[in-house]
Amino acid sequence: MTELHQRLDAFISSKQLIKSDDTLLVAVSGGMDSMFLLYYLVDKKHKLAVAHCNFGLRGDESDGDEELVKSYCETNNIRFHVKHFETELFSKTNGISIQMAARDLRYHWFNELCETEKYTKIITAHHKTDNAETILLNLIRGTGLKGLEGIAEISNNKIRPLLCLSRDEIERSVKALGINYRDDSSNLSDKYYRNRLRHHVLPQLMAINPSFENTLKANADIVKQSNGFVAHFIETIKKEVLKHETETSIIDISKLLKYPEQRFILYTLISEFGFNLATVADLFNGLDGQSGKQFFSETHRLIHNRHQLIIEPIRHLPFQSFVITKDTKTIETHHHHWEFDISENNFKPSKSKNEVLLDFEKITYPLTLRLWQNGDKVKPLGMKGHKKVSDILIDKKLSLFEKEKIWVVISENEIIWVSGLVMNEDYKLTLSTQKLLAIKIQTQH
C-alpha cells in the first residue's frame, strides 16, 4: 500500500464517493491516468466493470488502446464493455468539435450502460492537473463564476476520486508499480487549447508557484462556496422580482432596479430560460426606451412591456403574435425587424414593397402583428370587396418557405397590411389625411 493510495483512500472516504454497495462503471481509455485508477480499484476489490470507447480517430493506435484494456480485463476477470464510434461523422453532423462529439458520445453510452446493467456510478480518471487546466480554459473562454468551480468530485452519477492527485504524482506511482499504459500521440500536439496550456502555460505558472494546482483548487472551492452563498440570496430576490403565472414568467423591472449589481441578478434570472449575456446588455440599454422589444432564446421569448419583462415558452405559442401600441417603435421577429412611426402627413409615397403608409385616424389601437392564417381576408388597394390572403399568395407564386414569412397587421379584426404585398383600401392616404402611420420591415437573415 503506497502513501498515494492512502491519500486516495482518505479522499474517497471524506467525500463519500464510493459506498460499499456501489457497482462501478470505470471509464478506461488505456492511458496512464485511467490505468492507474483501474489498478487502484481492483486492488481495493471494488465491484466494477470497465467501459472503453474506441473513437477511431488514431487508426492502429486506437485499436492498440482497446487491446491493452481488454487484455487487462481478461487477466483480472473484469467485465469489459467496448463500443466503436463514428466520431468525425457525429462531429460534422451536429456542428460541434471532435472533443465535444467524443464527450457527448461516451457519456450517452455510459448512461445507457448504467441503465441496462444497473451500475450505480460512473467513475473517471480526472485528476488535479486536469482540474487546473479546466479552470484556466474556462477563465480564457469567459464561462463566468460557475466555470471557475472547476471539475466537481461528484456530479449526478459521476465521481472523480483522482482529483486529490496531480499528474506528476500519478506518473511516479505508475512507474513504481510497473502499470502498463498507452501514450496518446494527440496529447503531444499543440493543435488543441488544452494541450497548449499543458505544455506552455501551466509549467510557467508552476515555476512561479510550485503549489499552483493546489492554490487553484483551493480558490475553486471558495468560488463554489461563494456561488452557493450567492444562490441563496438570489432565491430570496427571485421571490420578490420574478413571478410565475401558469407558464408565463414576469420580472418586475422597478423591483429589480432596487438591488445592486442588477445586471448580474438579471442574467442569473433569465439564463435559466436560455438567454445570454448579450441579451442582458441589450435589455439594459433599452430599459428607458419604448416597450415592445422582444428577444428569443432557443426555447423562450422575452418581451419588454413597460415596467415588466415577460418570458414565455415558444413551444406553447399557437402562433407568433405581437401587440402594437402607439408607443411601439420597433419589434424583432424571427424573420424581420419592424419599425413603426407615427407622424404628420409629410411623407412621400414609398415605392418599396417593405414599407407602407396608412391613415392614422382610421386605425384603432392596439394593433396586432401575427403570421397569416388560413381564412384571413383583406380588402386590397383599388378593390371594393375582400380577397383571401391565401389566394393572394398563390397569385404571387410564393414558395412555401416564402409564405411562412408573411405577416399581417390587424386593426379591430381587419387586416390593414399583408407584409410586403397588399395594403387595405380603407386605410389608404387621402387629401384629408392629417397624420399617418408608417410601417417598415427589414428582412433578417
MARKESE-863105 format. One record per residue (C-alpha): x, y, z; residue in three letters. Coordinates in Angstrom, 1 decimal, padded with zeros to 4 digits, m for minus. Example, Ala and Ser with C-alpha at 12.3 -4.5 7.8 and 13.67 -1.06 7.14 Angstrom:
BEGIN
[[012.3,m004.5,007.8],ALA]
[[013.7,m001.1,007.1],SER]
This chain:
BEGIN
[[000.0,000.0,000.0],MET]
[[001.6,003.3,m001.2],THR]
[[001.3,006.7,000.5],GLU]
[[m000.6,007.8,m002.6],LEU]
[[m003.1,005.0,m002.1],HIS]
[[m003.6,006.1,001.5],GLN]
[[m004.3,009.7,000.4],ARG]
[[m006.7,008.4,m002.2],LEU]
[[m008.5,006.2,000.4],ASP]
[[m008.8,009.3,002.7],ALA]
[[m010.2,011.5,m000.1],PHE]
[[m012.8,008.9,m001.2],ILE]
[[m013.9,008.4,002.4],SER]
[[m014.1,012.1,003.3],SER]
[[m016.1,012.9,000.1],LYS]
[[m018.2,009.7,000.4],GLN]
[[m017.6,009.0,m003.2],LEU]
[[m017.9,005.2,m003.1],ILE]
[[m020.3,003.2,m000.9],LYS]
[[m020.0,m000.5,m000.1],SER]
[[m023.0,m001.4,m002.2],ASP]
[[m021.9,000.5,m005.3],ASP]
[[m021.2,m001.2,m008.6],THR]
[[m018.9,001.0,m010.6],LEU]
[[m018.6,001.5,m014.3],LEU]
[[m015.0,002.6,m014.8],VAL]
[[m014.1,004.6,m017.9],ALA]
[[m010.8,003.4,m019.1],VAL]
[[m009.0,004.8,m022.2],SER]
[[m005.8,002.8,m021.7],GLY]
[[m003.8,006.0,m020.8],GLY]
[[m001.8,006.4,m017.7],MET]
[[m004.4,008.0,m015.5],ASP]
[[m007.3,005.6,m016.2],SER]
[[m005.0,002.5,m015.9],MET]
[[m003.8,003.8,m012.6],PHE]
[[m007.4,004.3,m011.5],LEU]
[[m008.3,000.8,m012.6],LEU]
[[m005.3,m000.8,m010.8],TYR]
[[m006.3,001.0,m007.6],TYR]
[[m009.9,000.0,m007.7],LEU]
[[m009.0,m003.7,m008.4],VAL]
[[m006.5,m003.6,m005.6],ASP]
[[m009.3,m002.3,m003.3],LYS]
[[m011.6,m005.1,m004.5],LYS]
[[m014.5,m002.8,m005.5],HIS]
[[m017.3,m004.2,m007.6],LYS]
[[m016.8,m002.9,m011.1],LEU]
[[m016.9,m003.2,m014.8],ALA]
[[m014.9,m001.4,m017.5],VAL]
[[m016.2,000.7,m020.4],ALA]
[[m013.8,001.5,m023.2],HIS]
[[m014.6,003.9,m026.1],CYS]
[[m012.8,003.4,m029.4],ASN]
[[m013.4,006.7,m031.2],PHE]
[[m011.5,005.6,m034.3],GLY]
[[m009.5,008.8,m034.5],LEU]
[[m006.0,007.4,m034.4],ARG]
[[m006.2,004.3,m036.5],GLY]
[[m004.0,001.5,m035.2],ASP]
[[m003.2,003.5,m032.1],GLU]
[[m006.9,003.4,m031.1],SER]
[[m007.1,m000.3,m031.7],ASP]
[[m003.9,m000.8,m029.6],GLY]
[[m005.5,001.1,m026.7],ASP]
[[m008.6,m001.2,m026.9],GLU]
[[m006.4,m004.3,m026.9],GLU]
[[m004.5,m003.2,m023.8],LEU]
[[m007.7,m002.5,m021.8],VAL]
[[m009.3,m005.7,m023.0],LYS]
[[m006.3,m007.8,m022.1],SER]
[[m006.1,m006.3,m018.6],TYR]
[[m009.8,m007.1,m018.0],CYS]
[[m009.4,m010.7,m019.2],GLU]
[[m006.4,m011.2,m016.9],THR]
[[m008.2,m009.8,m013.9],ASN]
[[m011.6,m011.3,m014.7],ASN]
[[m013.3,m007.9,m015.1],ILE]
[[m016.4,m007.4,m017.3],ARG]
[[m015.4,m005.5,m020.3],PHE]
[[m017.7,m003.2,m022.5],HIS]
[[m016.4,m001.7,m025.7],VAL]
[[m018.0,000.5,m028.3],LYS]
[[m016.7,001.9,m031.6],HIS]
[[m017.9,005.3,m032.6],PHE]
[[m018.0,007.3,m035.9],GLU]
[[m016.8,010.4,m034.1],THR]
[[m015.9,012.5,m037.0],GLU]
[[m019.3,011.9,m038.7],LEU]
[[m021.1,012.8,m035.5],PHE]
[[m019.0,015.9,m035.1],SER]
[[m019.8,017.2,m038.7],LYS]
[[m023.5,016.2,m038.5],THR]
[[m024.0,018.1,m035.2],ASN]
[[m021.7,021.0,m036.0],GLY]
[[m019.5,020.5,m032.9],ILE]
[[m015.8,020.0,m032.2],SER]
[[m014.3,016.5,m032.2],ILE]
[[m013.7,016.8,m028.4],GLN]
[[m017.3,017.8,m027.7],MET]
[[m018.5,015.0,m030.0],ALA]
[[m016.4,012.4,m028.2],ALA]
[[m017.6,013.7,m024.8],ARG]
[[m021.3,013.5,m025.8],ASP]
[[m021.0,010.1,m027.3],LEU]
[[m019.2,008.5,m024.4],ARG]
[[m021.4,009.9,m021.6],TYR]
[[m024.5,009.0,m023.6],HIS]
[[m023.2,005.4,m023.8],TRP]
[[m022.1,005.3,m020.2],PHE]
[[m025.5,006.3,m019.0],ASN]
[[m027.1,003.7,m021.3],GLU]
[[m024.9,001.0,m019.7],LEU]
[[m025.8,002.2,m016.2],CYS]
[[m029.5,001.9,m017.0],GLU]
[[m029.3,m001.5,m018.7],THR]
[[m026.6,m003.1,m016.5],GLU]
[[m027.6,m001.4,m013.2],LYS]
[[m024.2,000.2,m012.5],TYR]
[[m024.7,002.8,m009.7],THR]
[[m021.8,005.2,m010.6],LYS]
[[m019.6,006.2,m013.5],ILE]
[[m016.0,006.7,m012.4],ILE]
[[m013.5,008.7,m014.4],THR]
[[m009.8,009.4,m014.0],ALA]
[[m009.8,013.3,m014.0],HIS]
[[m007.1,014.5,m011.7],HIS]
[[m005.9,017.7,m010.0],LYS]
[[m003.9,018.8,m013.1],THR]
[[m006.9,018.3,m015.4],ASP]
[[m008.9,020.5,m013.0],ASN]
[[m006.3,023.3,m013.2],ALA]
[[m006.3,023.1,m017.0],GLU]
[[m010.1,023.2,m017.0],THR]
[[m010.3,026.3,m014.7],ILE]
[[m007.8,028.1,m016.9],LEU]
[[m009.7,027.2,m020.1],LEU]
[[m012.9,028.4,m018.6],ASN]
[[m011.2,031.6,m017.5],LEU]
[[m010.0,032.2,m021.0],ILE]
[[m013.4,031.4,m022.6],ARG]
[[m015.3,033.5,m020.1],GLY]
[[m017.7,031.0,m018.7],THR]
[[m018.5,033.1,m015.6],GLY]
[[m018.3,032.1,m011.9],LEU]
[[m019.7,028.6,m012.5],LYS]
[[m016.8,027.7,m014.8],GLY]
[[m014.3,028.7,m012.1],LEU]
[[m015.5,026.0,m009.8],GLU]
[[m013.6,023.5,m011.9],GLY]
[[m014.3,019.8,m012.1],ILE]
[[m016.7,018.5,m009.4],ALA]
[[m015.8,015.4,m007.4],GLU]
[[m019.4,014.3,m007.7],ILE]
[[m021.8,015.2,m010.5],SER]
[[m025.1,013.3,m010.6],ASN]
[[m023.9,009.7,m011.0],ASN]
[[m020.3,010.6,m012.0],LYS]
[[m017.4,010.5,m009.5],ILE]
[[m013.8,011.6,m009.9],ARG]
[[m011.6,010.3,m007.0],PRO]
[[m008.3,011.2,m008.6],LEU]
[[m008.9,014.9,m008.1],LEU]
[[m006.8,014.8,m005.0],CYS]
[[m003.7,013.7,m007.0],LEU]
[[m001.6,015.6,m009.6],SER]
[[m000.5,014.1,m013.0],ARG]
[[003.1,014.0,m011.8],ASP]
[[002.2,012.1,m008.6],GLU]
[[000.2,009.5,m010.7],ILE]
[[003.1,009.2,m013.1],GLU]
[[005.6,008.4,m010.3],ARG]
[[003.2,005.9,m008.8],SER]
[[002.6,004.2,m012.2],VAL]
[[006.3,003.8,m012.8],LYS]
[[006.9,002.4,m009.2],ALA]
[[004.1,m000.1,m009.6],LEU]
[[005.0,m001.1,m013.2],GLY]
[[001.5,m000.4,m014.5],ILE]
[[001.2,m000.8,m018.3],ASN]
[[m000.4,002.0,m020.2],TYR]
[[m000.6,003.6,m023.6],ARG]
[[000.5,007.1,m024.7],ASP]
[[m001.9,009.1,m026.8],ASP]
[[000.1,010.8,m029.5],SER]
[[m002.6,013.5,m029.9],SER]
[[m001.6,014.8,m026.4],ASN]
[[001.7,015.9,m027.9],LEU]
[[000.1,018.2,m030.4],SER]
[[m000.4,021.9,m029.7],ASP]
[[m003.5,021.8,m032.0],LYS]
[[m005.8,021.8,m029.0],TYR]
[[m006.1,024.6,m026.5],TYR]
[[m005.8,022.3,m023.5],ARG]
[[m002.5,020.9,m024.8],ASN]
[[m001.1,024.4,m025.3],ARG]
[[m002.0,025.2,m021.7],LEU]
[[m000.5,021.9,m020.6],ARG]
[[002.8,022.3,m022.5],HIS]
[[003.4,026.0,m022.2],HIS]
[[001.2,027.9,m019.8],VAL]
[[000.9,025.6,m016.8],LEU]
[[004.6,024.9,m016.4],PRO]
[[005.3,028.7,m016.3],GLN]
[[002.7,029.1,m013.6],LEU]
[[004.1,026.2,m011.7],MET]
[[007.5,027.7,m011.9],ALA]
[[006.2,030.9,m010.3],ILE]
[[004.1,028.9,m007.7],ASN]
[[005.0,025.2,m007.3],PRO]
[[001.8,024.7,m005.5],SER]
[[m000.3,026.4,m008.2],PHE]
[[m002.6,023.4,m008.8],GLU]
[[m003.4,023.3,m005.0],ASN]
[[m003.9,027.0,m005.0],THR]
[[m006.2,026.9,m007.9],LEU]
[[m008.2,024.0,m006.3],LYS]
[[m008.5,026.0,m003.0],ALA]
[[m009.7,029.1,m004.9],ASN]
[[m012.2,026.9,m006.9],ALA]
[[m013.6,025.6,m003.6],ASP]
[[m014.0,029.2,m002.4],ILE]
[[m015.7,030.1,m005.6],VAL]
[[m018.1,027.1,m005.3],LYS]
[[m019.0,028.1,m001.7],GLN]
[[m019.4,031.7,m002.9],SER]
[[m021.7,030.6,m005.7],ASN]
[[m023.8,028.7,m003.2],GLY]
[[m023.9,031.7,m000.9],PHE]
[[m025.0,034.0,m003.8],VAL]
[[m027.6,031.4,m005.0],ALA]
[[m029.2,031.5,m001.5],HIS]
[[m029.7,035.3,m001.8],PHE]
[[m030.7,035.1,m005.4],ILE]
[[m033.6,032.8,m004.4],GLU]
[[m034.7,035.5,m001.9],THR]
[[m034.5,038.2,m004.6],ILE]
[[m036.3,036.0,m007.1],LYS]
[[m039.3,035.6,m004.8],LYS]
[[m039.7,039.4,m004.9],GLU]
[[m038.7,040.2,m008.5],VAL]
[[m039.9,037.1,m010.5],LEU]
[[m043.5,036.0,m010.6],LYS]
[[m045.0,033.0,m012.4],HIS]
[[m048.4,032.9,m014.0],GLU]
[[m049.2,029.5,m015.4],THR]
[[m046.4,029.1,m018.0],GLU]
[[m045.5,032.8,m018.2],THR]
[[m042.8,034.4,m016.0],SER]
[[m042.8,038.1,m015.3],ILE]
[[m039.9,040.2,m014.0],ILE]
[[m040.8,043.4,m012.3],ASP]
[[m038.2,045.9,m013.5],ILE]
[[m038.8,048.5,m010.8],SER]
[[m038.2,045.9,m008.1],LYS]
[[m035.1,044.6,m009.9],LEU]
[[m033.6,048.1,m010.1],LEU]
[[m033.7,048.5,m006.3],LYS]
[[m030.9,046.0,m005.9],TYR]
[[m027.1,046.5,m006.5],PRO]
[[m025.5,044.6,m009.4],GLU]
[[m028.8,044.5,m011.3],GLN]
[[m027.2,043.0,m014.5],ARG]
[[m025.8,040.1,m012.6],PHE]
[[m029.2,039.4,m011.0],ILE]
[[m031.0,039.7,m014.3],LEU]
[[m028.5,037.4,m016.0],TYR]
[[m029.0,034.8,m013.3],THR]
[[m032.8,035.0,m013.6],LEU]
[[m033.0,034.8,m017.4],ILE]
[[m030.1,032.4,m018.1],SER]
[[m032.4,029.7,m016.8],GLU]
[[m034.6,030.3,m019.9],PHE]
[[m031.6,030.1,m022.3],GLY]
[[m030.8,033.9,m022.6],PHE]
[[m027.2,035.0,m022.7],ASN]
[[m025.2,038.0,m021.5],LEU]
[[m025.7,039.8,m024.8],ALA]
[[m029.4,039.8,m024.2],THR]
[[m028.8,041.3,m020.7],VAL]
[[m026.7,044.1,m022.3],ALA]
[[m029.4,044.9,m024.9],ASP]
[[m032.1,044.9,m022.3],LEU]
[[m030.3,047.4,m020.0],PHE]
[[m029.5,049.6,m023.0],ASN]
[[m033.3,049.8,m023.7],GLY]
[[m034.9,049.8,m020.3],LEU]
[[m035.5,053.5,m020.5],ASP]
[[m036.8,053.3,m024.1],GLY]
[[m040.1,052.3,m025.6],GLN]
[[m041.6,048.9,m024.7],SER]
[[m042.3,046.2,m027.3],GLY]
[[m038.8,044.9,m028.0],LYS]
[[m038.5,041.2,m028.0],GLN]
[[m035.7,038.6,m027.7],PHE]
[[m035.6,034.9,m028.4],PHE]
[[m033.7,032.0,m026.9],SER]
[[m034.0,028.5,m028.3],GLU]
[[m036.9,027.8,m026.0],THR]
[[m038.4,031.1,m024.9],HIS]
[[m039.2,034.6,m026.0],ARG]
[[m038.7,037.7,m023.7],LEU]
[[m040.9,040.8,m024.2],ILE]
[[m040.1,044.2,m022.7],HIS]
[[m043.5,045.5,m021.8],ASN]
[[m043.3,048.9,m020.0],ARG]
[[m042.2,048.0,m016.4],HIS]
[[m042.1,044.3,m017.0],GLN]
[[m040.1,041.6,m018.7],LEU]
[[m042.4,038.8,m019.8],ILE]
[[m041.0,035.4,m020.6],ILE]
[[m043.0,032.8,m022.4],GLU]
[[m042.1,029.3,m023.8],PRO]
[[m042.1,029.4,m027.6],ILE]
[[m043.4,025.9,m027.9],ARG]
[[m046.6,026.8,m026.2],HIS]
[[m047.5,029.7,m028.5],LEU]
[[m050.0,028.6,m031.2],PRO]
[[m048.6,031.2,m033.5],PHE]
[[m046.3,034.2,m033.3],GLN]
[[m048.4,037.2,m032.2],SER]
[[m047.3,040.7,m031.0],PHE]
[[m049.3,043.7,m029.7],VAL]
[[m048.5,047.1,m031.2],ILE]
[[m049.4,050.2,m029.2],THR]
[[m049.0,053.9,m030.1],LYS]
[[m045.7,053.8,m028.2],ASP]
[[m044.2,050.8,m030.1],THR]
[[m041.3,051.8,m032.2],LYS]
[[m039.6,048.5,m033.1],THR]
[[m040.3,044.8,m032.9],ILE]
[[m037.9,041.9,m033.6],GLU]
[[m039.4,038.7,m035.1],THR]
[[m037.7,035.6,m036.3],HIS]
[[m038.0,036.9,m039.9],HIS]
[[m038.0,040.7,m039.7],HIS]
[[m037.0,043.9,m038.0],HIS]
[[m040.1,046.1,m037.8],TRP]
[[m040.2,049.9,m037.4],GLU]
[[m043.4,051.9,m036.6],PHE]
[[m043.5,055.7,m037.0],ASP]
[[m046.5,058.0,m036.4],ILE]
[[m046.1,061.5,m037.9],SER]
[[m047.7,064.3,m039.7],GLU]
[[m048.6,063.7,m043.3],ASN]
[[m045.4,065.0,m044.9],ASN]
[[m044.2,061.6,m046.2],PHE]
[[m043.7,060.9,m049.9],LYS]
[[m045.4,057.7,m051.0],PRO]
[[m042.9,054.9,m050.8],SER]
[[m042.0,052.7,m053.7],LYS]
[[m040.6,049.9,m051.5],SER]
[[m042.8,046.9,m051.0],LYS]
[[m041.4,046.7,m047.5],ASN]
[[m042.9,050.0,m046.4],GLU]
[[m046.5,051.1,m046.1],VAL]
[[m048.1,054.4,m045.2],LEU]
[[m051.6,054.2,m043.6],LEU]
[[m054.1,056.8,m042.5],ASP]
[[m053.6,057.1,m038.7],PHE]
[[m057.0,058.5,m038.0],GLU]
[[m058.7,055.4,m039.4],LYS]
[[m056.7,053.0,m037.2],ILE]
[[m057.8,051.7,m033.9],THR]
[[m055.2,050.7,m031.3],TYR]
[[m053.8,048.4,m030.1],PRO]
[[m052.8,046.7,m033.4],LEU]
[[m051.9,043.0,m033.7],THR]
[[m049.0,041.7,m035.7],LEU]
[[m049.0,038.0,m036.4],ARG]
[[m048.3,035.4,m039.1],LEU]
[[m051.1,035.0,m041.6],TRP]
[[m053.6,032.1,m041.2],GLN]
[[m055.9,030.2,m043.4],ASN]
[[m059.2,032.1,m043.6],GLY]
[[m057.6,035.6,m043.4],ASP]
[[m059.1,038.2,m045.8],LYS]
[[m058.1,041.7,m046.8],VAL]
[[m059.6,044.4,m049.0],LYS]
[[m056.8,045.1,m051.5],PRO]
[[m056.0,048.6,m052.6],LEU]
[[m058.3,049.6,m055.5],GLY]
[[m060.9,046.9,m054.8],MET]
[[m064.3,047.1,m053.3],LYS]
[[m064.5,043.6,m052.0],GLY]
[[m062.3,041.3,m049.9],HIS]
[[m059.9,038.7,m051.1],LYS]
[[m058.4,035.7,m049.3],LYS]
[[m054.8,036.1,m048.3],VAL]
[[m054.1,032.5,m049.4],SER]
[[m055.3,033.4,m052.9],ASP]
[[m053.0,036.5,m053.0],ILE]
[[m050.1,034.3,m052.0],LEU]
[[m051.0,031.9,m054.8],ILE]
[[m051.3,034.7,m057.3],ASP]
[[m047.8,036.0,m056.3],LYS]
[[m046.5,032.4,m056.8],LYS]
[[m044.7,032.4,m053.5],LEU]
[[m042.9,029.3,m052.3],SER]
[[m044.0,027.5,m049.0],LEU]
[[m040.8,029.0,m047.4],PHE]
[[m041.8,032.5,m048.5],GLU]
[[m045.4,032.0,m047.4],LYS]
[[m044.2,031.1,m043.9],GLU]
[[m042.6,034.6,m043.6],LYS]
[[m045.7,036.6,m044.4],ILE]
[[m047.2,038.6,m041.6],TRP]
[[m050.4,040.7,m041.3],VAL]
[[m051.1,043.8,m039.3],VAL]
[[m054.6,043.9,m037.8],ILE]
[[m056.8,046.8,m036.5],SER]
[[m060.1,045.7,m034.9],GLU]
[[m060.1,042.3,m036.7],ASN]
[[m059.5,044.0,m040.0],GLU]
[[m056.2,043.3,m041.8],ILE]
[[m054.7,046.6,m042.8],ILE]
[[m051.5,045.3,m044.4],TRP]
[[m050.2,042.0,m045.7],VAL]
[[m046.5,042.5,m045.2],SER]
[[m044.7,043.3,m048.4],GLY]
[[m047.7,042.6,m050.6],LEU]
[[m051.1,044.3,m050.0],VAL]
[[m052.5,047.2,m048.0],MET]
[[m056.1,047.7,m047.2],ASN]
[[m058.1,050.1,m049.4],GLU]
[[m060.0,051.6,m046.5],ASP]
[[m056.7,052.8,m044.8],TYR]
[[m055.0,054.5,m047.7],LYS]
[[m053.9,058.1,m047.6],LEU]
[[m056.3,060.7,m048.9],THR]
[[m056.2,064.5,m049.4],LEU]
[[m057.8,064.9,m045.9],SER]
[[m055.2,062.7,m044.1],THR]
[[m053.5,064.7,m041.3],GLN]
[[m051.5,062.1,m039.6],LYS]
[[m050.1,058.7,m040.8],LEU]
[[m048.6,055.5,m039.6],LEU]
[[m045.5,054.3,m041.5],ALA]
[[m044.5,050.7,m041.1],ILE]
[[m041.2,049.5,m042.4],LYS]
[[m039.7,046.0,m042.4],ILE]
[[m036.2,044.7,m043.0],GLN]
[[m035.6,041.0,m043.6],THR]
[[m033.4,039.2,m041.0],GLN]
[[m031.1,036.6,m042.4],HIS]
